[in-house]
Amino acid sequence: MSVTHKQVGPNRFRESFGRYYEDFEVGHIYEHRPGRTITETDNIWFTLLTMNTHPMHFDSEYAKHSEFGKCIVCSPLTVAIMVGMSVTDVSQKAIANLGWDEIKLTHPLFAGDTLTAESEVLGKRESAKRPNAGIVTVRTDGFNQHGTLVCTFKRNMLIAKRGFDTEEKARY
């Protein structure tokens, strides 16, 4: 995680997170920590918030008769946590998320599992329309506590160049 501190006044400093477009290098891998242990409550609340009515996520009696024998974590929750874990490393300076591609759920995640993630920079290029930004592509992989890949996706983001992000202009 790229954390810096800049002086904003006499004897006063502010944390600054994230990477500017110039800081990304193809092939670099960022390990996102800390991990996150998923609870049954997390899974049920997310399922209810998103109006997902599949009983595999909240009905233990139904789920015990499935091939998994218990409830599985709702897939979009896995993706959402992985995205959240990656923010300080890859999108804290983003102007916009441009899209997610090739989302693959490769192994079920269960309540009690601990999710970790890492992102590899796959590509970067100058924006054709915005001279103050560039487009960065990463692949983010999520793993359970046993090191088993549970989810992977590619993500494209419009990232501010140094000197052009909102954080530098904000006076809060």
DRENDO-1510 file (C-alpha; in Angstrom, 1 decimal, always signed):
<recs>
REC; n; res; u; v; w
REC; 1; MET; +0.0; +0.0; +0.0 .
REC; 2; SER; +1.4; +3.3; -0.9 .
REC; 3; VAL; +1.0; +5.6; +2.1 .
REC; 4; THR; +2.6; +9.0; +2.3 .
REC; 5; HIS; +2.2; +11.9; +4.6 .
REC; 6; LYS; +2.2; +15.4; +3.4 .
REC; 7; GLN; +2.6; +18.6; +5.4 .
REC; 8; VAL; -0.6; +20.7; +5.3 .
REC; 9; GLY; +0.4; +23.2; +7.9 .
REC; 10; PRO; +3.0; +24.0; +10.6 .
REC; 11; ASN; +3.5; +20.8; +12.6 .
REC; 12; ARG; +0.5; +19.2; +10.8 .
REC; 13; PHE; +0.5; +16.2; +8.4 .
REC; 14; ARG; -2.2; +14.3; +6.5 .
REC; 15; GLU; -2.1; +10.7; +5.4 .
REC; 16; SER; -2.4; +10.1; +1.7 .
REC; 17; PHE; -3.2; +6.7; +0.2 .
REC; 18; GLY; -3.1; +5.2; -3.2 .
REC; 19; ARG; -1.0; +5.3; -6.3 .
REC; 20; TYR; -1.0; +7.9; -9.1 .
REC; 21; TYR; -0.9; +6.7; -12.7 .
REC; 22; GLU; +2.8; +7.2; -12.8 .
REC; 23; ASP; +3.4; +4.8; -9.9 .
REC; 24; PHE; +1.9; +1.7; -11.6 .
REC; 25; GLU; +4.3; -0.7; -13.3 .
REC; 26; VAL; +3.2; -3.6; -15.4 .
REC; 27; GLY; +4.0; -6.9; -13.6 .
REC; 28; HIS; +3.9; -5.4; -10.1 .
REC; 29; ILE; +1.8; -7.4; -7.6 .
REC; 30; TYR; +0.2; -5.7; -4.6 .
REC; 31; GLU; -0.8; -7.9; -1.7 .
REC; 32; HIS; -3.9; -6.5; +0.0 .
REC; 33; ARG; -3.9; -6.9; +3.7 .
REC; 34; PRO; -5.3; -7.3; +6.2 .
REC; 35; GLY; -7.5; -10.3; +5.3 .
REC; 36; ARG; -11.2; -10.5; +6.1 .
REC; 37; THR; -12.9; -13.4; +7.9 .
REC; 38; ILE; -16.4; -13.6; +6.5 .
REC; 39; THR; -19.1; -14.2; +9.0 .
REC; 40; GLU; -22.5; -15.8; +8.7 .
REC; 41; THR; -24.0; -12.4; +9.6 .
REC; 42; ASP; -22.0; -10.7; +6.8 .
REC; 43; ASN; -23.4; -13.2; +4.3 .
REC; 44; ILE; -27.0; -13.0; +5.4 .
REC; 45; TRP; -27.0; -9.1; +5.6 .
REC; 46; PHE; -25.4; -8.8; +2.2 .
REC; 47; THR; -27.9; -11.3; +0.8 .
REC; 48; LEU; -30.8; -9.4; +2.3 .
REC; 49; LEU; -29.5; -6.0; +1.2 .
REC; 50; THR; -29.1; -7.2; -2.4 .
REC; 51; MET; -32.5; -9.0; -2.4 .
REC; 52; ASN; -30.8; -12.3; -3.4 .
REC; 53; THR; -33.4; -14.9; -2.6 .
REC; 54; HIS; -31.3; -18.0; -3.3 .
REC; 55; PRO; -31.6; -20.2; -0.2 .
REC; 56; MET; -28.0; -21.4; -0.5 .
REC; 57; HIS; -26.9; -18.2; +1.2 .
REC; 58; PHE; -29.2; -18.1; +4.2 .
REC; 59; ASP; -31.2; -21.4; +4.7 .
REC; 60; SER; -29.0; -23.9; +6.5 .
REC; 61; GLU; -31.6; -26.7; +6.2 .
REC; 62; TYR; -31.8; -26.3; +2.4 .
REC; 63; ALA; -28.0; -25.9; +2.1 .
REC; 64; LYS; -27.1; -29.0; +4.1 .
REC; 65; HIS; -28.7; -31.1; +1.3 .
REC; 66; SER; -26.6; -29.5; -1.4 .
REC; 67; GLU; -23.2; -30.7; -2.7 .
REC; 68; PHE; -21.5; -28.3; -0.3 .
REC; 69; GLY; -23.4; -29.4; +2.8 .
REC; 70; LYS; -23.7; -25.8; +4.2 .
REC; 71; CYS; -24.5; -22.3; +3.1 .
REC; 72; ILE; -22.1; -20.6; +0.7 .
REC; 73; VAL; -21.1; -17.0; +0.7 .
REC; 74; CYS; -23.0; -14.9; -1.8 .
REC; 75; SER; -20.7; -14.4; -4.8 .
REC; 76; PRO; -21.1; -10.6; -5.2 .
REC; 77; LEU; -20.1; -10.3; -1.5 .
REC; 78; THR; -16.8; -12.0; -2.3 .
REC; 79; VAL; -16.2; -9.6; -5.3 .
REC; 80; ALA; -17.2; -6.6; -3.2 .
REC; 81; ILE; -14.8; -7.4; -0.4 .
REC; 82; MET; -12.0; -8.1; -2.8 .
REC; 83; VAL; -12.6; -4.7; -4.5 .
REC; 84; GLY; -12.7; -3.0; -1.1 .
REC; 85; MET; -9.4; -4.7; +0.0 .
REC; 86; SER; -7.7; -3.4; -3.2 .
REC; 87; VAL; -8.8; +0.3; -3.0 .
REC; 88; THR; -5.8; +1.7; -1.1 .
REC; 89; ASP; -3.4; -0.1; -3.4 .
REC; 90; VAL; -5.0; +0.3; -6.9 .
REC; 91; SER; -8.0; +2.7; -6.9 .
REC; 92; GLN; -7.7; +5.3; -4.1 .
REC; 93; LYS; -6.7; +7.9; -6.8 .
REC; 94; ALA; -9.2; +6.6; -9.4 .
REC; 95; ILE; -11.4; +9.1; -11.1 .
REC; 96; ALA; -13.7; +6.3; -12.2 .
REC; 97; ASN; -14.0; +2.5; -12.4 .
REC; 98; LEU; -14.4; +1.7; -16.1 .
REC; 99; GLY; -15.4; -1.9; -15.7 .
REC; 100; TRP; -14.8; -5.4; -14.5 .
REC; 101; ASP; -14.2; -8.3; -16.8 .
REC; 102; GLU; -13.7; -12.1; -16.6 .
REC; 103; ILE; -15.1; -12.5; -13.1 .
REC; 104; LYS; -14.6; -16.2; -12.2 .
REC; 105; LEU; -15.7; -17.8; -9.0 .
REC; 106; THR; -13.4; -20.8; -8.8 .
REC; 107; HIS; -14.1; -22.2; -5.4 .
REC; 108; PRO; -16.9; -21.7; -2.8 .
REC; 109; LEU; -16.3; -19.4; +0.1 .
REC; 110; PHE; -18.0; -20.3; +3.4 .
REC; 111; ALA; -18.8; -18.4; +6.6 .
REC; 112; GLY; -15.6; -18.6; +8.8 .
REC; 113; ASP; -13.3; -18.5; +5.8 .
REC; 114; THR; -10.7; -15.7; +5.7 .
REC; 115; LEU; -10.3; -14.0; +2.4 .
REC; 116; THR; -7.1; -12.3; +1.2 .
REC; 117; ALA; -6.4; -10.7; -2.2 .
REC; 118; GLU; -3.7; -9.5; -4.5 .
REC; 119; SER; -3.7; -7.5; -7.7 .
REC; 120; GLU; -1.2; -7.7; -10.6 .
REC; 121; VAL; -0.8; -4.7; -12.9 .
REC; 122; LEU; -1.5; -6.1; -16.4 .
REC; 123; GLY; -1.4; -2.9; -18.4 .
REC; 124; LYS; -1.5; +0.9; -18.4 .
REC; 125; ARG; -1.9; +3.5; -21.1 .
REC; 126; GLU; -2.4; +7.3; -21.3 .
REC; 127; SER; -6.0; +8.3; -21.6 .
REC; 128; ALA; -6.9; +9.5; -25.1 .
REC; 129; LYS; -9.5; +12.0; -23.8 .
REC; 130; ARG; -8.0; +13.1; -20.5 .
REC; 131; PRO; -4.4; +14.3; -20.4 .
REC; 132; ASN; -4.7; +14.4; -16.5 .
REC; 133; ALA; -5.2; +10.6; -16.3 .
REC; 134; GLY; -4.3; +7.2; -17.5 .
REC; 135; ILE; -6.1; +3.8; -17.7 .
REC; 136; VAL; -4.7; +1.0; -15.5 .
REC; 137; THR; -5.8; -2.7; -15.8 .
REC; 138; VAL; -5.3; -5.1; -13.0 .
REC; 139; ARG; -6.2; -8.7; -12.3 .
REC; 140; THR; -7.3; -9.3; -8.7 .
REC; 141; ASP; -7.2; -12.8; -7.2 .
REC; 142; GLY; -8.8; -13.8; -3.9 .
REC; 143; PHE; -7.8; -16.7; -1.8 .
REC; 144; ASN; -9.1; -18.5; +1.2 .
REC; 145; GLN; -7.0; -19.2; +4.3 .
REC; 146; HIS; -5.7; -22.4; +2.7 .
REC; 147; GLY; -4.4; -20.5; -0.3 .
REC; 148; THR; -7.1; -21.8; -2.6 .
REC; 149; LEU; -8.1; -19.3; -5.4 .
REC; 150; VAL; -11.8; -18.5; -4.8 .
REC; 151; CYS; -12.3; -15.6; -7.2 .
REC; 152; THR; -10.5; -13.7; -9.9 .
REC; 153; PHE; -11.4; -10.7; -12.1 .
REC; 154; LYS; -9.9; -8.0; -14.2 .
REC; 155; ARG; -10.6; -4.4; -13.5 .
REC; 156; ASN; -10.0; -1.2; -15.6 .
REC; 157; MET; -9.7; +2.2; -13.8 .
REC; 158; LEU; -9.2; +5.8; -14.9 .
REC; 159; ILE; -6.4; +6.9; -12.5 .
REC; 160; ALA; -5.3; +10.5; -11.9 .
REC; 161; LYS; -1.8; +11.6; -12.7 .
REC; 162; ARG; +0.2; +13.3; -10.0 .
REC; 163; GLY; -1.0; +16.8; -9.5 .
REC; 164; PHE; -4.6; +16.2; -10.8 .
REC; 165; ASP; -6.4; +14.2; -8.1 .
REC; 166; THR; -9.3; +15.4; -6.0 .
REC; 167; GLU; -7.4; +14.8; -2.7 .
REC; 168; GLU; -4.8; +17.4; -3.6 .
REC; 169; LYS; -7.6; +20.0; -4.3 .
REC; 170; ALA; -9.8; +19.2; -1.3 .
REC; 171; ARG; -9.5; +21.4; +1.7 .
REC; 172; TYR; -11.2; +19.3; +4.3 .
</recs>
